[in-house]
Amino acid sequence: MYADVYRGLTPVSGVNVSGIIEMPDGSTLVVPLLDGGSGIDMSANDGLYSGTLLSSHLTGNGYYSMKVCLKIV
């Protein structure tokens, strides 16, 4: 999963970004989204924050939703 973080046309780096997944049973899972250029994130500081949701995290059939949380550090 990924989130683009921009101010106007300028990529924003140095912030904490998380994907908050709501499971069908109402529980939540927080997945950190990173912009460091390693792992699933291909380029550092490009404003594209990336993270991985594994199939083992999925609790079963139903509706899943994702919110993105951004914290300025």
N, C-alpha and C positions, 0 to 999 in steps of 0.2 A: 504494500500500500504506500501511497505517497501523498504529499501535500506541497503545493507551490506557495512560497511565502515571499511576497513582494510588497514594496512601498512604491506605488506608482509603477514605473518600469524597472526599478532597481531591486535586485535580489537582496533579501535580508538574511544575514547570517548571525550566529552568536546568540540565538534564542533557543529555548527549550520547547520542542514540539512533541506532542503525544497524540496517538490515535486512541480514543476511548471506544471500545467495542461493547455494545450491549447485546448480551446473549438472549436466546429465546426464553430462558428461565428468569430473566431480569437481572442476573449477575453481570458484572462488568469486568473487562480485561483491558489493562493499559499497555499499549505497545509504544515504546519510544521510537520517534522518527528522527533520523540523523542526517546531517549534511556534511559529513567528514571525508567523503570520497573513498570510503572503504566498505567492504561487504557489499550489500545490495545497492548502496549509494555510489554512483559512478563518478561524479565530479564534486569536489569539495567547494563549499561556499557559493553554489550556484542558485540557492534559494529553493532547490528541490530536496525536500526532506523525505527519507525513505525508511521503511521498516517492514518486517516480515510477520505475517500471521500464519502460523503453521496449522496444518490440518488437525494436529493433535489438540489444538486450542478450541476447535469447534465441538460443541457439546451435543449436537444432534440436529434434527430437522427443525425448521422454523425460521422466523424473521430475525436477521442480524442488522444492526445499524451501527454506524461509525460517526463519531464527532471528533473534531480536531481541537485540541487545546494548545494555545500558544502562550508562553510565559517569557517576558522580557527579563533577562538577567543582567 
